[in-house]
Structure formats: C-alpha cells, structure tokens
Amino acid sequence: MTVQAIANKYASALHSYAQEKNKINELEEDLKIVVDFLKENDKIKAVLEHPLLDREEKKEIVADIFKGLENPEIVNLLKLLVDRKRFDIVEALFMEYVRLANYTRNVAIAEVTTAIEVRDELKNEIKKALEKYTGKEVRLVMKTDPSIIGGVITKIGDSVLDASITRRLAQMYDNITQGSL
C-alpha cells in the first residue's frame, strides 16, 4: 500500500471523528501546527521517523513537543503513527484531511497564475467569478509566472482553465502550421 493510500485512510478516520465532534476546523489548525513545526525542524522529524529508535521515547518526544495543542486527539494520533511506524505520513495525512475538510465546508482552493501581481480589486473579481462557476466558496492561491505573458491560468482540483496568452499563441501556431486558419 502506498504512503498516500495509508495517509488517506488515517485522514478519513480523523475527518469522520472531526465531523462527529464538530471539530473540523480545530483539528485542521492543530495538524497545521504539527506539519509546520516538522518542516522547520527536520532533525526532530528525522528522529520521529527513524525506524530503529525506541517507540516509547518517540512518543514522549511527541507528547512534550505538542503538549500545547488544543486538541489532545492530534497528540494521540501522532503517538499512534509512532506505534505503527507511520510517522512519515504526517504531511500527506494533513493534505488529505484539508481536502476532506474543504469538501465538507463546500470550499474550493483555486490556484490562480498571472504574469504579474494582481490588484486586490481584480483578485476579488476573480474570486467572485470562480465562486459563481464552482458554486462553492473559493480560496485563492495567487502565483505569478511571467512566462505566460498575460491572461490567467486557474487550477481548481483536477480542472485547469487556461486563458493565458502563451496558450492562445500556441493555438494560433498550431492553426497556422496545420493550415486551418
């Protein structure tokens, strides 16, 4: 079984629990704290993922580091991952949990790429248009990529809406080379 498949199972179980206890947002926030901490402290992460180190010691480390979290369920989950030698899935588990939580909250994450920085007014217009298009609350993740020359590329889940000048030029080139103008 792949890391992602295992992470999905844990995330699904945590999400079901969170729905039952009405703690979707709170558990997501605590998981984010854990993931951010592990990204910033790769040596501690390496210790917690090391297969030959004592599990009880690793669980004590987890309890000490994350004792300030609001939800003890997250610490218990981390200890379970230590016991099952699956601590390496924490980030993938978090990503899947966020996806499930967003689905439950009817939220779509839209990655919007433009050639230059976009003014706040235009960001709001893009957001409103995408909310109308998806029927969901949209959270924008703005990126810039000068290579698209102009226009916008929007990714929502598996869908890509490419309205970039680069794409239009490529289409024109194809039409010219195929003689179908």
N, C-alpha and C positions, 0 to 999 in steps of 0.2 A: 504494500500500500504506500502511496506517495506521501510526502510531507504535507502537501496541500490537502489531500483527502483526509488525512488524520486531523489536521487543523480544522477542517470543515466540520468534522464530527464534534469536536470539542466546542467549537464556536456555536454550532447549532444547539447543543445541550445548554450552553450558557445563555444563549438567546431565549430559549424556551423558559428557562428559570427566570430570566430577567423580565419576560413578559408576565409570567405568573405573579411575580412580586412587584410589578410595576416599577422596575429599576433599570430600564434600558439605558437611559442617559447616564445615570450614576455609574453603572458598571463600565460603560464605554469610557468615561472620563478616567476611572482608575486604571483601566487597561492601557490607556494612552500614556498615563504617567509611567507605568511599568515599561512600556516599549521605548519611550523617550529616554528613560534612565538607562536602559540596556544599550541603546545606541550610543549614548555618551560615555558609557563605562564598559568598553569592550573586554577589559580584563576580568571584570566581575562576571560578565556574560560568559566568557570562556570557562571560568571556574564552574559556573552553574550548569554548563553544558558538558563538562568533561565527564566521560563515561566511567573513569576509574576512581573518582573521588567519592568519599562516603556520602551516601544519600542523606543521612541524618544531619550531617554537618551542613550540607547544602540547604536543607530545609530550615535549619537555624539561621543561616545567612539570609534566606528569603524572608523569614519572619522578622529579622532585625531590620533589614533594609526597607521593607514595605509595611512596617507596623503603623505608619501614619495614614495609610489608605482608609477612606471612609467605609469601604465595604470589605469585611473580612472574607467574603466569598472569593474575592480575587486572590488573596493570600492562600486560601485553601486550594484554589485551582492551581496556583503556581507550585504548591507543595505536591499536589497530585501529579503534575507534569514531571517534577523531580523524581517521584517514586516510580513513575512509568518510563523514565529515561526519555522523555519527550520535550524537555525544556527548549529544544531547538525550534519548536513550532510556535513560540510565543508571538512573533511578529505576524506570521501567516494567520494564526488564530485571531489576532486583533483585526487584521484586514477583512477577514471573512465576517467577523462579528459586526464590524462597521457596515458592511454591505447588507447584512440581515437587518440591522437596526434601521438603516436608511430605508429599506424596503417597508418595514413596519411603520415608519414615520411618514411614508409617502414622499421621500426626499430623493432627488436625483443629483448626482455630482456631475457637473459639466466642466470638462477641461476645454477652455477656450484659448486658442492660439491666434495671436495677431502679429503683424510685422513690427508694430511699435506699441508703446504703452498707450492704454486707452483711458480716456477721461471717465470719471465716476458716472457722469450722466449717461454715457454710452454703455457702460457696464450695466447700469440699471435697465436700459432699454433691451440689451441682450438678455438679461435675466428674465424680464417680463415676457419677451418673445419665446424663450425656451420654456418658461412655465406654461404658457399657452399651448405650445407644441407638445409638451410631455404630459400636461395635466397634473404635474407634481410641483412641490416646492423645489426650487433649484438652488444649489450652492455652487458658485462659480470658483473655478481654479484657473486663474489667468496666467498665461505664459506668453512670452514674446519670442518670435523666430523671424529675423529679417529675411531669411531665405524664401519665405512665402510671398515676398514683395508687397502684397496688400491683401485685403479681404480678411477672411476668418476661417479657421478650421475648428469645428466643435466635435468633441467626443463625449457621448453620453452612453455609458455601459459599452455595448458592442457596436453601437451605431456611430458612424462618422459622417458629419455633414461638412464637406469640403467646398467652400466658396472662396478659395484663395486665387489670386491672380496666377500663381505658378501652375495650378491645375488647369485654369482656363487657357493659358498659353500652351500647355501640353496637349489639350484637346484640339486647339487650333492647329498645332503642328501635325497631329495625327490626321486631321481632316485634310490638310494641305498635301501631306505625303501619300494619302490614300486617294487623293483626287475627288473628294466628296464635298467640296465647298458649296 
